[in-house]
Amino acid sequence: MKCTRLVLIGPPGSGKGTQATRICARYDIPWISTGDILRAAVKAHTPLGIQVQMLLSAGELVGDDLMIDLVRERLAHEDTARGFVLDGFPRTLVQAEALDQMVGGKPLLALVLEVPEAELERRLTSRRICTRCKTLTTSNSLYGSEEELCSKCGAVLITRDDDNIVTIRARLENYRRLTAPLIDYYQQRNWVARIDGTRPPDEVTRNIARVIDERMDLRDC
Ligand SMILES: [Zn+2]
């Protein structure tokens, strides 16, 4: 049995979701996203979930301690025996240290999907959503001036509020600020693999799989 413990790090627009789905299927491991954990905890009305609900409805952030408890609980499930893809955790050094403890100090692999900011801005500003069927699509318009229609239902496509350039730059800046110390932390342990996220999705998947097969060791289970 081989264990594949992955921390997936990538900015918005890097194709992280697509790659997470494929890697999980390939290695038969669960995709553990903190957004999903929070939603599931709230829905299940566990004691932790009730705490989360109170924080979120007060408009507050979920702190390190609570987030760590939620992830610890999730990693205790049987389906993580062969590994996992963590997405959105750790976000802080305190969380990274807690994760090391949860896995008994065994090696992780931090996959960092790298895409230059100009390319991310281009990708994110070209996203459109259908006003009727809500399908997400990529604009082919060079100048963003002409009206574009949904290929599924024919309704008008618009840019989401989240995808304007000011919001996008703030999100990318936030990503840099949060992840830089984490990448340093994993770099010191030599657990970082940088993946070129500008390549076509299939090639990115192959490159990630190659790195996993080279770097994750059977003895580390
Ligand atoms: Zn539509």
Residues whose N, C-alpha, C, O or C-beta is under 5 A from the ligand:
A	BS01	ZN	C130 R132 C133 K134 T135 C150 K152 C153 G154 A155
